[in-house]
Amino acid sequence: MNEINELIKKFTNTNADPSVEGKKPVILIIDEDASMKSSFQRTFDHKYHVITARNEAEGVSLLTPETQCVILEIKKNEMPGWAIFPELQEKCADVPIIFYACSQLEDERIQDIIKKYSPQGYARKGRDFTCLNSLIESSITNYKLSQAVTEIRQSLTADLEKTKAENFLLRREREHRYRFDQLKGNCEAFQRTLQLCKRASNSDITVLLEGETGTGKEIVARMIHMNSTRREKIFVAQNCAAIPDELLASELFGYKKGAFTGAYKDNKGLFEIADGGTLLLDEVGDMSATMQVNLLRALQEGEFKPLGGNEYKPFDVRIISATNKDLKHQVKIGLFREDLFFRLSAFPILLPPLRERKDDIPLLIRHIMAKSAKKFQNTIGKINPKAMLLLMEYSFPGNVRELENIIERAMAMADDGDRIEPHHLPRDIRHIDVLDGLLPEQSGTLKEMVTALEKTILLTTLKKKNWIKAQAAQELGLSRLGLRKKMQRYNITPG
């Protein structure tokens, strides 16, 4: 807005310093009467830079881009001045032209000329320039305003094109960020989850995302939205944990002015803001019984009522819920409404914890390191096999979010060009007692060393459990089928 005001001020400053000729508005006077031209110059030279021409041809040649007003003599008998009017307009389409009519020209004839050519205005010739002066001032002011509007329009158009280009790049970046192939994991449980997410994105079905804290429920919700038909509309999220009912209701449904103390104006809720898009209800298992009733009513009827309002409003919003609680158990013990559970869990998706997909940890670490190196302009690209083993043995109560924080912190502590070492990891991870006697004496690629370590851990655990696979699988955090597949992969047999 300040730029627009400056442009208007620039083009409407008619009080330029008269001593600086270049800053005076330039007016061109086309009149063959030498005494009249002298009178013009004496009258207007203090506020305008006056250029005079003897005839129409000379006037056209003297016209410049700096000209802000043209005064054209309209004669009675000789070649009429208005004959060059089209040529003047062609050369300076926006410059105002004022007809200066001789006293012998009949009013009716003047009106015909004005009607045909539509000049900025006209005045009768004479020694009193009051009327002409007013015309010149208003014409130049209008011309400057027109120039200001043109420049503002051009500036706004350029800004709009720049914004469109930036939005296009941001949209492309966002679409890339939330592609399903950005979810890294090869284990069977994770691949099942990924397939369910892809199926969920192909419809408007209500989705319930279940999983421990840090498993990436909000990221998955955004991916489902970004790969759905609602991708062009808004995605909004609301954490339902530990929020008073009135505040949560106002966030979801909005409120009317005066609904409660501090409600000084109407305010839209997320159901209205997200119209046409997706609303994520995060930690929905922590919602109070009263809010569960309000939410159930809205979902059943497809409408909501703002706090303090009298009318219900329909909504078109896709609902995705997320929870780190076992909602079936919550229903069983009476903490969550069964009818609301069925409404929210039309398409349940369980995100497995990281301890159940330890095979994916090296893949996730490489992905996090590559992303963090680009984000923080860091050159750390390797990790000590001992550090990798420590990470694979850690239980990760914070799951993928905790792993990401650990790797970013380790990369920040390591010197550029070095690798992540065990001492770069948090203390509770460094103190895991698994390294003694397990680290193979070999070198090679990270994948080769991790593979050797994993085989060693499997053998050690199986021997410790006297080759009882059920007990070994439980200690390793694997299913019996998962352990059997790993034994086949590494050709591990009893004895």
N, C-alpha and C positions, 0 to 999 in steps of 0.2 A: 504493500500500500504506500509506503514511503517513496518508493521509486516512481510510482504513478504520480504522486503529489509533486515530486521534483520535476517530472516531465511537464506537467501542467504549468508549473511556475516558470519553467524555462521558455515555454512557447507563448505565455501570456504576459511576459514582462515588457510592457509598452513604455515603461519609464526608464529606458536605457539612458546612460550618460550621454548627453548631446555632444560633449567634447570628443567622444570616440565615434568617429563617423561610421565605422564598420558595424557598430552596434545599433545604429538607428534603423528603423524600418525603411526599406527602399520603396519609393513610389515612382511610377513612370507616368508622365503627363504628355499626351499626344495632342498638341494644339499649335496651329500655324501662327497664331497671334503672339508676336514677340513680347509685347507689353504685358499680355496676360501671363505668359510664362514667367516674366520677371516678378509679377505680383505673386504668383504661386510660390516662387522661391523665397521671396521676402517673408511671406506669411508662414510658410511651413518648414523653412530650412532649419529652424531651431529644434524641431522634434523629428523631422524626417530627412532622409537622404534623397533629395529630389533629382530625378533625371528627366530631361525634357527632350521632346522630339518635334521636328517641324511638320512631319506628315506621317501618314499611316505606315508607309514602307520603312521609314527610319525607325519608327516606334517598334515594329516587329523585330528589327535587327538589334535594338537596344535591350530587348527583353532578356532577362537572365534568371537563373534559378533563385537568386536572392530577392527578386521583385516580389513584393507582398501586396501591391495594389496598383491597378492601372486606371488612369482617368482619361477617357476617350472623348474627344470633341465630336459632337454630332452637328454637321453643317446642313444648311438648307438647300443651296443650289448646286454646289460642286459635288464631287463624288462623296457620297455619304460615308461618315466614319464607321458606321456599323457594318459596312461591307467587309471590313477586315476582322470583324468580330469572330467568325468561325476559325480564322487562322490564329488569332490570339488564344482562343480557347484550346485549340489543338496543341499549341506550344506550351501553355501553362494552364492545364485543365482546372486546377484548384484555386488559382489566383483570382481574387475578386476584381471585377471590372465595373467601373462606375461611368455611366453616360453623363456627359456635360453638354447640355443642349443649348444651342444659341437661342436668343430671345425671340427671333422671328419664327421659330418652328412652332406650329400649332400643337396645342395639347393633345388633340385627337391623333395627330400623326405620331407624337411621342409615345402615346399609349399603344399604338399599333406596333411600333418598333420594340417597345419593352415586352409586349405580349409575345412577339416572335422570337426575341433573343434572350429574354430573361436575365438581364444584367443584375449585379448586386444592388443597384439603385441608380437614381438619376437626380441631377440638380440643374437648375437654370443658370446660365452664364451671367456673371455680374461681378462687381467688386466686393460684394459681401460674401465672404467664404464660410459663414457660420454653418449653413446647412451642409455644404460640402465637407467641412471639417468633421462634423458629426458622422457623416457617411463614411469618411476615411477611417475614423477611429473604430467605429463598429465593424467595418469590413475587415480591418486588420486583426482586430480581436477575434472575430469569427474564424478568420483564416488560421490564426495561431492555434486556436482551439481545435480546429479540424486537423492541423498538423500533429498536435499532441495526441488526439484520438487515434490517428493513423499509426503513429509511432508506438503508442501503448498497445494497439491491436497487434502490431507486428511483434512487439516484445512478448505479449501474452501468447501469441501463436508459437513463437520460438520456444517459450517455456513449456507450453503444452506438448509440443513435439518432443522436447527433451524428457519431460515427465513420462510420456508414452514409451519412449525408448527405455528409460530406466525401469518402468513397470514391467516391460516385456522381459528385460534381463532378470529382474527379481523373480518374475513368475517362472522363468526357465530354471533359475537356481533353486527355487522352492520345489518345483516339480521334480528336479533331479534329487534333491535332498530327501524327498519323501517317496521315492520309488521303492518298491518292495525289495529290490536287489541290494538296497542299503542295509537291510537286516542281515547280519552275518551269522551263519550257523549251518553246520552240516549234519548234526545229530538228528536221529529219527524223530524225537519228540519235538524239536524245534521245527523241522520240516513239516510236520503235521500242522503245527500252529500256523506256519506261514501259508499253507494251502487254505486253511480256514479263513485267514485274513483276506486272501485274494477273493475267495467266494463271497465273503461278506461285503466287499467293495462293489460287487456287481448288482447289488439290490439295495433297497431302503430298509431292510430288516433291522429291528432293534438288536443291538449287540451288547453283550455283557463281557467285559474283559476282566478275568480273574488272574491274580498273581501276586507274589510278594512285592514289597517295596523295592523299587529299583529295577524291575524286570522290563520296564519300557512301555507301560500301558498307555501313557499319553502319546508317545511317539507312534505306537501302533494305531491309536485312534486317529491321529492326524493322517497317517498313511492310508487308512481305510477311507477317510474323507477325500483326500487328494486323488485317490484312484476311483472315485465314485462319480456319478453324474452331477453331484452337487459341488464339484471341485471349484467352480467359479464363484460360489457363494462363500459366506463367512464360516469359519470354524471358531467356536468359543468354548472355553472350559470353565467350570466352576467346581472348586473343592468344597465338598459338603461336610467336611470334618470339623467338629467343634465350633460351629457357627450358630449363634442364637437363631431361633425360628424366625423371628421378625426380620432379622437381617438377611437370612437366606431367602425368605419369601420375597423380600423387596429386590434382591439380586436376580431372582429367577423370573418373577412376575411383574416387577416394576411397582410404582406407586403413584398415587395422585397427590396433588398439592394439599397439604393439611392432613395427610393420613396419619402422621405422627410428628412429634416434636423434631424440628429440623427439616421437615419436608416442605421446603419453600417453593417448589415447583414440581410439575409432573416429571417423572423419570421412567424411561423405558427399561424393562427387564430383559434378561437374556433370551427368553422365549420369543420376544418381539424382535430383538436385535439380530438373532440368528435365523430369522425367517428365510426359508429356502435353503438354509445351510445345515450345519451339524452342531449339536450341543453335547459336550462331554460332561457328564455328572461324575466327577472323580470322588473316590472314597464314599460312594453312595451308601455303603454299609453302615456309616456313622450317622446317617440322617435320623432325626428324632421321629417318634411315632406320629406326632402331629404333622410334620412335614411329609412323612410318607403318605398320609391320607390326602394332603393337598396335591402332591405329585401324582398319585394314582388317579385322582379325579380329573386332573388336566390331561393325562395320557388317555384315559378312557373316553373323554368327551371331545378331545382335540381342541380344547379352548381353555383359557385361563382368565382370571379376574385380577387386575392390579389391586394392591392394597389401597383401601379407601375408595375404590371405584364401585360403580353400580352395574357396569356392563361387562359381559364376557367377550373376549377377543379370540378369534380362531388363530391357529398357528400351523405352519408347515415346516416342521423341524425334525431332522433325524436325530434320534436319541442314541448315544453310546454311553454306557455306564462302565465304571471301573471300580474295583474294590480289591483290597488285600485281605479281606475276611472271607471265610467260608459261609456264603449266604444261606446255603441249605441248612447248615448248622444253626445259623442265626434265626432262621424260620422255625427250626425245631425247638429252640429254647425260648421262642416268643419275642425275640428282639427285632425281627423283621417280618413285615406283612407277607403272607404267602401269595396273595393276589398281586401285589406289586412285584414280587420276585418273578412270577410268571410273566408279567408284562415286560420286565427288563431283560429277562434271560431267554428271549426267543432264539437267539443265536449265541450261545456261550463259547468263549474262547479262553483256554487256559494257557498262560505264558509260563513256561517251565523256569524254575530257579536255576541260577548258574551252576550250582553244585551238582545238578542233574545233567548237565551238558558240558562236563569238563573237557571233552574232546574239542570243544569250540573255543576254549580259552586262548590257545596260540593264534587262531584265526582272528579272534576279537582283538587281541593285543596288537597284532600287525595292523589291523584296520584303525584302531585308536591312535597308534603311533604315526601312521601316515596322515591321518586327519589332523592330529595335533601339530605335527611338523609344519603343515601348511598353515594352520591357524596361527601358531606362535612363531613362525619362521625359525624353527628349530631343526638342527641337522642330526638329532639323535635318531638312528634307524635300526639299532641292534639291541639285543638283550642277552645278558649272560645266561647260559643254560641253568646255572644254579638259581638265578632269580626266577627264571621261567618255572623251574620245578617248585619253588616255594609258592608261586602264584597258583600253580595247578593243584597244590595240596591245601590251599586255603579254602575255607567254607563259603566266603563271600555272603555274609548276611545282607549286605546292601546290593548284591547282585551286580548287573552290568553297570549301573550308575556308580557303584563303589569301585569297580574295576577301572572305569574311565578316570575317576578322580585319582586313583593310585598311580596309573600310568602317566597322567599329565603332571602329577607332582614329581614323579621320578625323573621325567624328562626335564623338568625345570631345575632339578638338583644336579643333574649330570652336566658336564662340560660339553660344549659343542664338539662334535666329532667323536665323542666317546659313546659307550653303550650303557644301558641300564644295568647296574650292579646290585647285588643283594643289599648293600648298605644304603641304597637309594629308596628301599621299600620301607613301609611303616614297621615299627618295632614288633607289633603282634604277629606280623607275617614273617619277619626275620627269625623269630624265635621258634618257628615250627621245626621240630626235631625229626627231619626226614632225610637229611642229606648224608649223614654218616654212612659210608660204605655203599651208597646207592649211585653216586655219580660215576658213570663209565669213563674210563681213561681213554678218550678218543676225541678227535676233532672232526669238523665237517660243517655242513650248513646247519642253520638253526633247526630246520625241520628234521634233519638226520639225528641231531643230538637229542631233541625232544622225543623223537620216536624211540631212541635207545633208552632214555630215561623212563619213558612210559612202560616199556617192556620190562625193565628192571624192577619197577614198582609193582607191576602185576605179579612177577615171579616171587618177589619178596613177600607180598601179602598172601599169595596162595600157599607158600611154604609155611608161613606163620599160622595159617588156619588149617594146616594139614590137608590141603587141597580140597577142603569142603567149600564148594563153589558158592553156596548160598551165603555163608558167613563172609567169604572174601568179597562177594558182590556188595553186601551190606556195608562193610567197612570202606569200600572204595566209592560208595554212593552210586553204584550201577545196578541195573536190573540183571537178573540171571542171564537173560538173552543177550544183553549188552556185553556182559563179561565173556560169554561163550564166543561172541563174534570177535572180540579182541584177542582171545586165545587162538582162534583160527587164523586171524590176521598175522599174529606173530609166531605162529606154529609152536605154541606152548602146550606141552602135554605133561602129565604127572611123571615125575622122575627125570 
